[in-house]
Amino acid sequence: MSLGDRFFSLLLYLAGVLCVAGLVHIVSILMMPHVAAHDAYQRFATLAKPGKTTLLPQAQPGHEIEPFADPALAQAVCLYDLSDGPLHVHADLPDNRLLTMSFRTRTGEVFYSMTDRASLHGTIDVTIMTQAELDAAQQDDEDNDDDENDQPLKELRLVAPDAKGFVLINALSAYPSERAEAEAEVKSVACAPETIAQDN
């Protein structure tokens, strides 16, 4: 075997090692949220209880509860556990402040998000439920449907991919003097378990 052949074999070997190492690195990073001992839901569970809006402390450099949190945002969280039934989120919105909501799985993955621009007459109503609960609610809507009451649904119904998760609520305080107003706005967002009537 010539020197050139040996050099080429060595290059192929090194390229194979680098490819395998890179693949292992990427897979391990992508799997981290799913195998971590303390996922996002558990981190927030030390500060909040399911079915209740809880104001989060202001983000400080090196002490963020959520990665890359912006100190100019007032944040609140509402944990949910759909084994207790659907969760209803309601917000009455002022006209002059950005408000966002992101609906997340227990690992922190966003499955839906919205801003104050999605409001209907200044309010947002969202119900988070399982697929079975959505099917039951739709069947109930069909059973109670009549021609005289043909009103569109005034709430958004979301099917959560997991039974446990959380809603992260953000309001922008453009100036430090607006911080108290932004905190009051995120605290005013109501979230509570909702009961769905079951047929006997």
Backbone as a printed PyTorch tensor [residue, N CA C, xyz], in Angstrom:
tensor([[[  0.8550,  -1.1740,   0.0000],
         [  0.0000,   0.0000,   0.0000],
         [  0.9030,   1.2400,   0.0000]],

        [[  0.6070,   2.1540,  -0.9250],
         [  1.4410,   3.3460,  -1.0520],
         [  1.1090,   4.3530,   0.0390]],

        [[  1.9830,   5.3390,   0.1590],
         [  1.7970,   6.3960,   1.1580],
         [  0.5210,   7.1800,   0.8860]],

        [[  0.2160,   7.4180,  -0.3870],
         [ -1.0020,   8.1380,  -0.7560],
         [ -2.2550,   7.3710,  -0.3460]],

        [[ -2.2220,   6.0330,  -0.5590],
         [ -3.3710,   5.2090,  -0.1640],
         [ -3.5790,   5.2400,   1.3490]],

        [[ -2.4860,   5.1630,   2.0940],
         [ -2.5930,   5.2210,   3.5670],
         [ -3.1530,   6.5640,   4.0260]],

        [[ -2.6970,   7.6360,   3.4080],
         [ -3.1840,   8.9680,   3.7720],
         [ -4.6800,   9.1010,   3.4750]],

        [[ -5.0850,   8.5680,   2.2870],
         [ -6.5030,   8.6080,   1.9250],
         [ -7.3500,   7.7800,   2.8940]],

        [[ -6.8580,   6.6130,   3.3200],
         [ -7.5760,   5.7680,   4.2880],
         [ -7.7090,   6.4770,   5.6320]],

        [[ -6.6430,   7.1510,   6.0230],
         [ -6.6840,   7.8970,   7.2810],
         [ -7.7140,   9.0190,   7.2130]],

        [[ -7.7680,   9.7140,   6.0730],
         [ -8.7660,  10.7840,   5.9070],
         [-10.1850,  10.2320,   5.9700]],

        [[-10.4200,   9.0760,   5.3210],
         [-11.7530,   8.4620,   5.3800],
         [-12.1220,   8.0680,   6.8020]],

        [[-11.1510,   7.5210,   7.5240],
         [-11.3830,   7.1260,   8.9110],
         [-11.7320,   8.3430,   9.7660]],

        [[-10.9620,   9.4260,   9.6350],
         [-11.2220,  10.6470,  10.4050],
         [-12.5790,  11.2620,  10.0410]],

        [[-12.9110,  11.2390,   8.7620],
         [-14.2170,  11.7660,   8.3420],
         [-15.3540,  10.9520,   8.9490]],

        [[-15.1990,   9.6240,   8.9850],
         [-16.2180,   8.7670,   9.5980],
         [-16.3610,   9.0360,  11.0860]],

        [[-15.2260,   9.1880,  11.7840],
         [-15.2660,   9.4830,  13.2270],
         [-15.9560,  10.8220,  13.4750]],

        [[-15.6290,  11.8380,  12.6900],
         [-16.2490,  13.1570,  12.8560],
         [-17.7520,  13.1070,  12.5840]],

        [[-18.1640,  12.3660,  11.5670],
         [-19.5990,  12.2450,  11.2670],
         [-20.3490,  11.5600,  12.4090]],

        [[-19.8050,  10.4720,  12.9190],
         [-20.4560,   9.7600,  14.0250],
         [-20.4980,  10.6470,  15.2750]],

        [[-19.3810,  11.3330,  15.5820],
         [-19.3470,  12.2180,  16.7600],
         [-20.3520,  13.3560,  16.6180]],

        [[-20.4410,  13.9330,  15.4190],
         [-21.4020,  15.0090,  15.1890],
         [-22.8350,  14.5390,  15.3310]],

        [[-23.1250,  13.3520,  14.7980],
         [-24.4730,  12.7900,  14.9020],
         [-24.8500,  12.5130,  16.3550]],

        [[-23.9240,  11.9340,  17.1250],
         [-24.1820,  11.6700,  18.5450],
         [-24.4190,  12.9790,  19.2870]],

        [[-23.6510,  14.0040,  18.9750],
         [-23.7970,  15.3050,  19.6260],
         [-25.1720,  15.9100,  19.3400]],

        [[-25.5850,  15.8930,  18.0880],
         [-26.8830,  16.4720,  17.7080],
         [-28.0320,  15.7000,  18.3490]],

        [[-27.9820,  14.3800,  18.3180],
         [-29.0460,  13.5630,  18.9130],
         [-29.1280,  13.7980,  20.4170]],

        [[-27.9810,  13.8920,  21.0800],
         [-28.0020,  14.1070,  22.5330],
         [-28.5900,  15.4670,  22.8860]],

        [[-28.3160,  16.4920,  22.0940],
         [-28.8870,  17.8170,  22.3490],
         [-30.3950,  17.7950,  22.1340]],

        [[-30.8490,  17.1390,  21.0800],
         [-32.2860,  17.0830,  20.8110],
         [-33.0380,  16.2500,  21.8380]],

        [[-32.3870,  15.2700,  22.4330],
         [-33.0470,  14.4110,  23.4200],
         [-33.0300,  15.0020,  24.8280]],

        [[-32.1730,  15.9970,  25.0710],
         [-32.0370,  16.5470,  26.4250],
         [-33.3500,  16.9800,  27.0710]],

        [[-34.2250,  17.7340,  26.3720],
         [-35.4720,  18.1490,  27.0280],
         [-36.3630,  16.9760,  27.4360]],

        [[-36.2440,  15.8500,  26.7240],
         [-37.1260,  14.7150,  26.9880],
         [-36.6120,  13.8080,  28.1050]],

        [[-35.3250,  13.8360,  28.3730],
         [-34.7650,  12.9450,  29.3900],
         [-34.2330,  13.7030,  30.6070]],

        [[-34.3590,  15.0380,  30.5980],
         [-33.8580,  15.8240,  31.7340],
         [-34.6640,  15.5000,  32.9860]],

        [[-33.9760,  15.4880,  34.1220],
         [-34.6470,  15.1860,  35.3940],
         [-35.6460,  16.2720,  35.7610]],

        [[-35.3320,  17.5280,  35.4600],
         [-36.2260,  18.6400,  35.7730],
         [-36.6040,  19.3430,  34.4840]],

        [[-37.7770,  18.9940,  33.9330],
         [-38.2230,  19.6500,  32.7200],
         [-38.8350,  21.0010,  33.0620]],

        [[-39.2980,  21.7210,  32.0530],
         [-39.8300,  23.0660,  32.2610],
         [-41.0170,  23.0550,  33.2180]],

        [[-41.8870,  22.0700,  33.0860],
         [-43.0630,  22.0000,  33.9560],
         [-42.6410,  21.8680,  35.4210]],

        [[-41.6670,  21.0180,  35.6960],
         [-41.2090,  20.8320,  37.0760],
         [-40.5300,  22.0870,  37.6220]],

        [[-39.7950,  22.8120,  36.7710],
         [-39.1740,  24.0600,  37.2300],
         [-40.2350,  25.0790,  37.6260]],

        [[-41.2820,  25.2040,  36.8000],
         [-42.3420,  26.1470,  37.1200],
         [-43.2000,  25.6620,  38.2890]],

        [[-43.2880,  24.3430,  38.4890],
         [-44.0970,  23.7990,  39.5840],
         [-43.5440,  24.1870,  40.9510]],

        [[-42.2760,  24.5750,  41.0280],
         [-41.7240,  25.0470,  42.3050],
         [-42.2340,  26.4490,  42.6430]],

        [[-42.7940,  27.1470,  41.6520],
         [-43.2690,  28.5210,  41.8540],
         [-44.7820,  28.6630,  41.7410]],

        [[-45.4280,  27.7300,  41.0580],
         [-46.8490,  27.8960,  40.7440],
         [-47.6120,  26.6020,  40.9520]],

        [[-48.9290,  26.7430,  41.1100],
         [-49.8200,  25.5900,  41.2300],
         [-50.6780,  25.4990,  39.9760]],

        [[-51.0470,  24.2900,  39.5690],
         [-51.8910,  24.1410,  38.3750],
         [-53.2240,  24.8670,  38.5260]],

        [[-53.6970,  25.4430,  37.4130],
         [-55.0000,  26.0950,  37.3940],
         [-55.0240,  27.4720,  38.0180]],

        [[-53.8690,  28.1170,  38.1460],
         [-53.8110,  29.4480,  38.7630],
         [-52.7110,  30.2580,  38.0900]],

        [[-53.0030,  31.5190,  37.7750],
         [-52.0010,  32.3970,  37.1770],
         [-51.0430,  32.8840,  38.2550]],

        [[-49.7460,  32.7040,  38.0150],
         [-48.7220,  33.0820,  38.9910],
         [-47.7040,  33.9980,  38.3250]],

        [[-47.4840,  35.1690,  38.9160],
         [-46.4950,  36.1130,  38.4110],
         [-45.0970,  35.5670,  38.6520]],

        [[-44.2580,  35.6400,  37.6320],
         [-42.8710,  35.1840,  37.7490],
         [-41.9680,  36.3530,  38.1330]],

        [[-40.8840,  36.0790,  38.8740],
         [-39.9620,  37.1590,  39.2070],
         [-39.3080,  37.7320,  37.9530]],

        [[-38.9390,  39.0070,  38.0160],
         [-38.3080,  39.6520,  36.8660],
         [-36.9970,  38.9510,  36.5270]],

        [[-36.7780,  38.7400,  35.2370],
         [-35.5590,  38.0730,  34.7760],
         [-34.3410,  38.9410,  35.0770]],

        [[-33.3340,  38.3210,  35.6380],
         [-32.0580,  38.9790,  35.9070],
         [-30.9650,  38.1860,  35.2090]],

        [[-29.9180,  38.8430,  34.7170],
         [-28.8460,  38.1090,  34.0300],
         [-28.2800,  36.9940,  34.9060]],

        [[-28.2900,  35.7760,  34.3600],
         [-27.7760,  34.6200,  35.0900],
         [-28.7710,  33.9810,  36.0230]],

        [[-29.9580,  34.5710,  36.1920],
         [-30.9740,  34.0320,  37.0980],
         [-32.3340,  33.9390,  36.4140]],

        [[-32.3360,  33.6470,  35.1200],
         [-33.5970,  33.5310,  34.3930],
         [-34.2550,  32.1870,  34.7080]],

        [[-35.5610,  32.2090,  34.8810],
         [-36.3080,  30.9610,  35.0750],
         [-36.4970,  30.2840,  33.7270]],

        [[-36.7630,  31.1020,  32.7150],
         [-36.8970,  30.5960,  31.3510],
         [-35.6760,  31.0570,  30.5650]],

        [[-35.0710,  30.1950,  29.7620],
         [-33.8890,  30.6040,  29.0030],
         [-34.1620,  31.8090,  28.1130]],

        [[-33.2210,  32.7180,  28.0650],
         [-33.2540,  33.9060,  27.2080],
         [-34.4410,  34.8190,  27.5150]],

        [[-34.8950,  34.8560,  28.7660],
         [-36.0180,  35.7130,  29.1390],
         [-35.6070,  37.1810,  29.0330]],

        [[-36.5160,  38.0080,  28.5570],
         [-36.2630,  39.4360,  28.3800],
         [-36.6780,  40.1770,  29.6550]],

        [[-35.7820,  40.9480,  30.2650],
         [-36.1420,  41.6800,  31.4890],
         [-37.2370,  42.7180,  31.2730]],

        [[-37.4740,  43.1200,  30.0140],
         [-38.5230,  44.1000,  29.7370],
         [-39.9130,  43.4720,  29.6980]],

        [[-39.9940,  42.1510,  29.8300],
         [-41.2900,  41.4730,  29.8200],
         [-41.7160,  41.1250,  31.2420]],

        [[-42.9460,  41.4480,  31.5640],
         [-43.5600,  40.9100,  32.7770],
         [-44.1310,  39.5560,  32.3880]],

        [[-43.8220,  38.5250,  33.1730],
         [-44.2420,  37.1750,  32.8110],
         [-45.0570,  36.5330,  33.9250]],

        [[-46.0390,  35.7530,  33.5000],
         [-46.8120,  34.9250,  34.4180],
         [-46.9390,  33.5510,  33.7830]],

        [[-47.1830,  32.5580,  34.6200],
         [-47.3260,  31.1970,  34.1290],
         [-48.5910,  30.5910,  34.7090]],

        [[-49.2160,  29.7390,  33.9210],
         [-50.3610,  28.9710,  34.3940],
         [-50.1060,  27.5110,  34.0170]],

        [[-49.8920,  26.6850,  35.0240],
         [-49.6950,  25.2530,  34.7860],
         [-51.0530,  24.5920,  34.5840]],

        [[-51.0700,  23.5350,  33.7850],
         [-52.3090,  22.7680,  33.6500],
         [-52.0210,  21.2800,  33.6970]],

        [[-53.0120,  20.5550,  34.1720],
         [-52.9890,  19.0980,  34.1800],
         [-54.3560,  18.6520,  33.6850]],

        [[-54.4240,  18.2100,  32.4490],
         [-55.7110,  17.8960,  31.8220],
         [-56.3580,  16.6380,  32.3750]],

        [[-55.6510,  15.9080,  33.2510],
         [-56.3130,  14.7880,  33.9190],
         [-57.3750,  15.3120,  34.8950]],

        [[-57.2970,  16.5950,  35.2390],
         [-58.3070,  17.2420,  36.0910],
         [-59.4000,  17.9030,  35.2650]],

        [[-59.3410,  17.7840,  33.9410],
         [-60.3160,  18.4180,  33.0640],
         [-59.6780,  19.5230,  32.2500]],

        [[-60.4380,  20.1160,  31.3040],
         [-59.8990,  21.1780,  30.4550],
         [-59.5150,  22.4110,  31.2700]],

        [[-58.6610,  23.2400,  30.6950],
         [-58.2750,  24.5030,  31.3180],
         [-58.8120,  25.6380,  30.4710]],

        [[-59.4710,  26.6050,  31.1260],
         [-59.9890,  27.7820,  30.4220],
         [-59.1220,  28.9810,  30.7640]],

        [[-58.6830,  29.7040,  29.7310],
         [-57.8680,  30.9100,  29.8980],
         [-58.6700,  32.0850,  29.3580]],

        [[-58.7880,  33.1420,  30.1800],
         [-59.5590,  34.3350,  29.7850],
         [-58.7300,  35.5770,  30.0620]],

        [[-58.7170,  36.4960,  29.1010],
         [-58.0030,  37.7640,  29.2780],
         [-58.8440,  38.9010,  28.7360]],

        [[-58.9810,  39.9660,  29.5310],
         [-59.5430,  41.2380,  29.0770],
         [-58.3660,  42.1440,  28.7740]],

        [[-58.3080,  42.6580,  27.5600],
         [-57.0990,  43.3310,  27.1130],
         [-57.2700,  44.8340,  26.9930]],

        [[-56.2770,  45.5870,  27.4970],
         [-56.2540,  47.0260,  27.2000],
         [-55.7710,  47.2320,  25.7670]],

        [[-55.9320,  48.4420,  25.2520],
         [-55.6030,  48.7010,  23.8490],
         [-54.1340,  49.0360,  23.6100]],

        [[-53.3890,  49.3420,  24.6610],
         [-52.0890,  49.9790,  24.4270],
         [-50.8760,  49.1470,  24.8280]],

        [[-51.0150,  47.8380,  25.0470],
         [-49.8520,  47.0680,  25.4840],
         [-49.8150,  45.7120,  24.7770]],

        [[-48.6020,  45.3250,  24.3830],
         [-48.4190,  44.0160,  23.7660],
         [-48.5780,  42.9190,  24.8180]],

        [[-49.4470,  41.9540,  24.5270],
         [-49.6180,  40.7840,  25.3850],
         [-49.4950,  39.5520,  24.5060]],

        [[-48.6850,  38.5960,  24.9410],
         [-48.5410,  37.3480,  24.1890],
         [-48.8180,  36.1720,  25.1070]],

        [[-49.3010,  35.1040,  24.5230],
         [-49.4870,  33.8500,  25.2450],
         [-48.8890,  32.7300,  24.4050]],

        [[-48.1180,  31.8780,  25.0510],
         [-47.6190,  30.6880,  24.3680],
         [-48.0590,  29.4700,  25.1580]],

        [[-48.6110,  28.5120,  24.4510],
         [-49.1460,  27.2930,  25.0390],
         [-48.1120,  26.2040,  24.7990]],

        [[-47.6390,  25.5850,  25.8790],
         [-46.4610,  24.7180,  25.7950],
         [-46.6900,  23.3630,  26.4300]],

        [[-45.9100,  22.4050,  25.9330],
         [-45.9010,  21.0710,  26.5300],
         [-45.0770,  21.1200,  27.8100]],

        [[-45.0370,  20.0320,  28.5420],
         [-44.2940,  20.0180,  29.8100],
         [-42.7990,  20.2270,  29.6070]],

        [[-42.2740,  19.9190,  28.4070],
         [-40.8510,  20.1370,  28.1510],
         [-40.5590,  21.5480,  27.6480]],

        [[-41.5960,  22.3600,  27.4520],
         [-41.4080,  23.7360,  27.0150],
         [-41.5970,  23.9720,  25.5390]],

        [[-41.9310,  22.9180,  24.7770],
         [-42.1500,  23.0880,  23.3460],
         [-43.4750,  23.8160,  23.1060]],

        [[-43.4460,  24.8370,  22.2570],
         [-44.6400,  25.6250,  21.9490],
         [-45.4980,  24.8570,  20.9520]],

        [[-46.7970,  24.6590,  21.3040],
         [-47.6960,  24.0440,  20.3290],
         [-48.7220,  25.0440,  19.8010]],

        [[-48.8110,  26.2230,  20.4230],
         [-49.6600,  27.2970,  19.8970],
         [-49.2340,  28.5880,  20.5730]],

        [[-49.3330,  29.6910,  19.8500],
         [-49.0450,  30.9930,  20.4510],
         [-49.9550,  32.0350,  19.8260]],

        [[-50.1570,  33.1150,  20.5640],
         [-51.0230,  34.1810,  20.0750],
         [-50.6340,  35.4970,  20.7340]],

        [[-51.0780,  36.5910,  20.1290],
         [-50.8710,  37.9160,  20.7000],
         [-52.2220,  38.5570,  20.9720]],

        [[-52.1680,  39.7640,  21.5190],
         [-53.4050,  40.5000,  21.8070],
         [-54.1940,  40.7960,  20.5300]],

        [[-53.5590,  40.7280,  19.3800],
         [-54.2630,  40.9930,  18.1250],
         [-55.2710,  39.9030,  17.7810]],

        [[-55.1900,  38.7680,  18.4590],
         [-56.1430,  37.6830,  18.2140],
         [-57.4180,  37.8540,  19.0430]],

        [[-57.5190,  38.9600,  19.7700],
         [-58.6740,  39.1430,  20.6540],
         [-59.9370,  39.4200,  19.8540]],

        [[-61.0580,  39.0460,  20.4470],
         [-62.3740,  39.3070,  19.8720],
         [-63.0790,  40.2910,  20.7990]],

        [[-63.2730,  41.5150,  20.3460],
         [-63.8780,  42.5830,  21.1470],
         [-63.1230,  42.8080,  22.4530]],

        [[-61.7840,  42.7520,  22.3900],
         [-60.9640,  43.0450,  23.5590],
         [-60.8240,  41.9160,  24.5540]],

        [[-61.2490,  40.7100,  24.1950],
         [-61.0940,  39.5670,  25.1050],
         [-60.5000,  38.3760,  24.3580]],

        [[-59.8200,  37.5450,  25.1150],
         [-59.3100,  36.2770,  24.6010],
         [-59.8630,  35.1690,  25.4750]],

        [[-60.4450,  34.1600,  24.8610],
         [-60.9370,  32.9800,  25.5660],
         [-60.3880,  31.7430,  24.8740]],

        [[-59.6460,  30.9470,  25.6240],
         [-59.0350,  29.7260,  25.0830],
         [-59.3300,  28.5840,  26.0450]],

        [[-59.7160,  27.4430,  25.5170],
         [-59.8740,  26.2430,  26.3260],
         [-58.9030,  25.1910,  25.8120]],

        [[-58.0560,  24.6980,  26.7200],
         [-57.0810,  23.6600,  26.3860],
         [-57.6620,  22.3270,  26.8380]],

        [[-57.6680,  21.3340,  25.9570],
         [-58.3040,  20.0570,  26.2840],
         [-57.6250,  18.9150,  25.5480]],

        [[-58.0300,  17.7150,  25.9170],
         [-57.5620,  16.5270,  25.2040],
         [-58.4430,  16.3120,  23.9770]],

        [[-58.0230,  15.4170,  23.0890],
         [-58.8190,  15.1350,  21.8950],
         [-60.1790,  14.5520,  22.2800]],

        [[-60.2070,  13.6840,  23.2980],
         [-61.4820,  13.0950,  23.7360],
         [-62.4270,  14.1640,  24.2750]],

        [[-61.8840,  15.1310,  25.0220],
         [-62.7180,  16.2140,  25.5510],
         [-63.2210,  17.1150,  24.4300]],

        [[-62.3950,  17.3520,  23.4180],
         [-62.8290,  18.1550,  22.2720],
         [-63.9530,  17.4450,  21.5210]],

        [[-63.8090,  16.1310,  21.3140],
         [-64.8590,  15.3730,  20.6320],
         [-66.1700,  15.4440,  21.4070]],

        [[-66.0850,  15.3220,  22.7430],
         [-67.2870,  15.3960,  23.5700],
         [-67.9130,  16.7840,  23.5130]],

        [[-67.0840,  17.8310,  23.5300],
         [-67.6000,  19.1990,  23.4700],
         [-68.2580,  19.4700,  22.1160]],

        [[-67.6580,  18.9770,  21.0370],
         [-68.2440,  19.1670,  19.7090],
         [-69.5670,  18.4130,  19.5800]],

        [[-69.6310,  17.2210,  20.1510],
         [-70.8790,  16.4600,  20.1240],
         [-71.9530,  17.1910,  20.9140]],

        [[-71.5690,  17.7540,  22.0480],
         [-72.5070,  18.5240,  22.8720],
         [-72.9930,  19.7540,  22.1130]],

        [[-72.0840,  20.4280,  21.3820],
         [-72.4740,  21.5900,  20.5830],
         [-73.4810,  21.1880,  19.5130]],

        [[-73.2510,  20.0390,  18.8670],
         [-74.1720,  19.5720,  17.8280],
         [-75.5280,  19.2010,  18.4150]],

        [[-75.5350,  18.5840,  19.5980],
         [-76.7930,  18.1880,  20.2330],
         [-77.6170,  19.4060,  20.6420]],

        [[-76.9400,  20.4980,  21.0260],
         [-77.6390,  21.7060,  21.4840],
         [-77.8320,  22.7170,  20.3750]],

        [[-77.4740,  22.3530,  19.1580],
         [-77.5550,  23.2860,  18.0380],
         [-78.9990,  23.4560,  17.6140]],

        [[-79.3930,  24.7190,  17.3930],
         [-80.7000,  25.0060,  16.7860],
         [-80.5380,  26.1520,  15.7990]],

        [[-81.4860,  26.2860,  14.8980],
         [-81.3720,  27.2730,  13.8250],
         [-81.4540,  28.7010,  14.3430]],

        [[-82.1650,  28.9250,  15.4620],
         [-82.3240,  30.2750,  15.9870],
         [-81.0530,  30.7530,  16.6810]],

        [[-80.2320,  29.8470,  17.1500],
         [-79.0210,  30.2260,  17.8760],
         [-77.7830,  29.7820,  17.1040]],

        [[-77.6260,  30.3850,  15.9170],
         [-76.5220,  29.9970,  15.0380],
         [-75.3620,  30.9740,  15.2000]],

        [[-74.8730,  31.1220,  16.4340],
         [-73.7830,  32.0470,  16.7390],
         [-72.4410,  31.3290,  16.6040]],

        [[-71.4290,  32.0280,  16.1080],
         [-70.1030,  31.4050,  16.0350],
         [-69.5230,  31.1990,  17.4350]],

        [[-68.6580,  30.2440,  17.5530],
         [-68.0030,  29.9450,  18.8190],
         [-67.1120,  31.1210,  19.2130]],

        [[-67.1910,  31.5630,  20.4670],
         [-66.4290,  32.7330,  20.9100],
         [-65.1610,  32.3560,  21.6500]],

        [[-64.8030,  31.0910,  21.6290],
         [-63.5640,  30.6690,  22.2780],
         [-62.7550,  29.8180,  21.3130]],

        [[-61.4710,  29.8190,  21.5450],
         [-60.5770,  28.9680,  20.7830],
         [-60.3820,  27.6880,  21.5800]],

        [[-60.5340,  26.5530,  20.9340],
         [-60.3160,  25.2680,  21.5910],
         [-59.0280,  24.6560,  21.0520]],

        [[-58.1070,  24.3610,  21.9600],
         [-56.8220,  23.7840,  21.5870],
         [-56.7040,  22.3740,  22.1330]],

        [[-56.1970,  21.4630,  21.3210],
         [-55.8940,  20.1090,  21.7890],
         [-54.4140,  20.0840,  22.1690]],

        [[-54.1430,  19.8060,  23.4400],
         [-52.7680,  19.7480,  23.9200],
         [-52.1540,  18.3990,  23.5760]],

        [[-50.8830,  18.3840,  23.1600],
         [-50.2470,  17.1040,  22.8440],
         [-49.9480,  16.2600,  24.0730]],

        [[-49.8540,  16.8950,  25.2550],
         [-49.5820,  16.1850,  26.5060],
         [-50.6130,  16.5890,  27.5410]],

        [[-50.8190,  15.7300,  28.5390],
         [-51.7770,  16.0460,  29.5980],
         [-51.2870,  17.1900,  30.4780]],

        [[-49.9770,  17.2990,  30.6480],
         [-49.4220,  18.3740,  31.4800],
         [-48.6690,  19.3620,  30.6070]],

        [[-48.7710,  20.6260,  30.9820],
         [-48.0780,  21.6760,  30.2570],
         [-48.2870,  22.9970,  30.9650]],

        [[-48.0320,  24.0780,  30.2550],
         [-48.2120,  25.3930,  30.8780],
         [-48.4510,  26.4450,  29.8160]],

        [[-49.0300,  27.5630,  30.2690],
         [-49.2480,  28.7290,  29.4290],
         [-48.3300,  29.8220,  29.9570]],

        [[-47.4980,  30.3760,  29.0870],
         [-46.6010,  31.4600,  29.4670],
         [-47.1950,  32.7560,  28.9280]],

        [[-47.4440,  33.7060,  29.8220],
         [-48.1020,  34.9680,  29.4830],
         [-47.0750,  36.0880,  29.6210]],

        [[-46.9400,  36.9170,  28.5960],
         [-45.9640,  38.0080,  28.5940],
         [-46.6470,  39.3260,  28.2840]],

        [[-46.2570,  40.3780,  28.9850],
         [-46.6840,  41.7390,  28.6650],
         [-45.4400,  42.6130,  28.6340]],

        [[-45.3590,  43.4760,  27.6430],
         [-44.1820,  44.3130,  27.4570],
         [-44.2740,  45.5650,  28.3160]],

        [[-43.2020,  45.8460,  29.0530],
         [-43.0610,  47.1380,  29.7300],
         [-41.9080,  47.8570,  29.0420]],

        [[-42.2480,  48.7820,  28.1620],
         [-41.2320,  49.4530,  27.3500],
         [-40.2900,  50.2950,  28.2100]],

        [[-40.7790,  50.7680,  29.3570],
         [-39.9730,  51.5750,  30.2680],
         [-40.0890,  50.9890,  31.6700]],

        [[-39.0720,  51.1690,  32.5020],
         [-39.1640,  50.6440,  33.8810],
         [-40.3760,  51.1670,  34.6400]],

        [[-40.8150,  52.3830,  34.3270],
         [-41.9790,  52.9520,  35.0240],
         [-43.2750,  52.2230,  34.6790]],

        [[-43.2770,  51.4400,  33.5820],
         [-44.4790,  50.7010,  33.1780],
         [-44.5050,  49.2780,  33.7110]],

        [[-43.4860,  48.9100,  34.4990],
         [-43.3690,  47.5250,  34.9730],
         [-44.5970,  47.1000,  35.7940]],

        [[-45.0400,  47.9440,  36.6950],
         [-46.1780,  47.5860,  37.5610],
         [-47.4450,  47.3490,  36.7380]],

        [[-47.6690,  48.1850,  35.7030],
         [-48.8480,  48.0010,  34.8500],
         [-48.7660,  46.6840,  34.0760]],

        [[-47.5740,  46.3690,  33.5670],
         [-47.4060,  45.1230,  32.8180],
         [-47.6210,  43.9170,  33.7290]],

        [[-47.1060,  43.9830,  34.9500],
         [-47.3150,  42.8780,  35.8990],
         [-48.7880,  42.7210,  36.2350]],

        [[-49.4880,  43.8500,  36.4180],
         [-50.9220,  43.7830,  36.7090],
         [-51.6790,  43.1530,  35.5430]],

        [[-51.2380,  43.4320,  34.3280],
         [-51.9230,  42.8750,  33.1580],
         [-51.7560,  41.3670,  33.0760]],

        [[-50.5370,  40.8590,  33.2860],
         [-50.3650,  39.4070,  33.1920],
         [-51.0510,  38.7000,  34.3600]],

        [[-51.0900,  39.3440,  35.5300],
         [-51.7810,  38.7340,  36.6810],
         [-53.2940,  38.7030,  36.4810]],

        [[-53.8040,  39.6270,  35.6460],
         [-55.2570,  39.6790,  35.4350],
         [-55.7630,  38.5770,  34.5090]],

        [[-54.8550,  37.8930,  33.8190],
         [-55.2710,  36.7800,  32.9450],
         [-55.7180,  35.6260,  33.8360]],

        [[-56.9600,  35.1940,  33.6470],
         [-57.5280,  34.1420,  34.4910],
         [-57.3600,  32.7890,  33.8200]],

        [[-56.9300,  31.8140,  34.6000],
         [-56.9120,  30.4390,  34.0910],
         [-57.4240,  29.5300,  35.1970]],

        [[-58.3310,  28.6480,  34.8250],
         [-58.9510,  27.7740,  35.8170],
         [-59.4620,  26.5160,  35.1280]],

        [[-59.4620,  25.4090,  35.8610],
         [-60.0310,  24.1750,  35.2860],
         [-61.5060,  24.3720,  34.9540]],

        [[-61.9410,  23.7210,  33.9010],
         [-63.3240,  23.8180,  33.4550],
         [-63.9340,  22.4460,  33.4790]],

        [[-65.1620,  22.3460,  33.8920],
         [-65.8310,  21.0510,  33.9200],
         [-66.6930,  20.9000,  32.6810]],

        [[-66.6520,  19.7300,  32.0980],
         [-67.5090,  19.4090,  30.9480],
         [-68.5280,  18.3900,  31.4120]],

        [[-69.7800,  18.6920,  31.1590],
         [-70.8370,  17.7800,  31.5860],
         [-70.7120,  16.4630,  30.8460]],

        [[-70.7920,  15.3830,  31.5790],
         [-70.7070,  14.0430,  30.9790],
         [-72.0930,  13.4040,  30.9950]],

        [[-72.4140,  12.7230,  29.9070],
         [-73.6860,  12.0130,  29.8390],
         [-73.6210,  10.7660,  30.6760]],

        [[-74.6800,  10.4680,  31.4120],
         [-74.7520,   9.2560,  32.2290],
         [-75.4060,   8.1480,  31.4300]]])
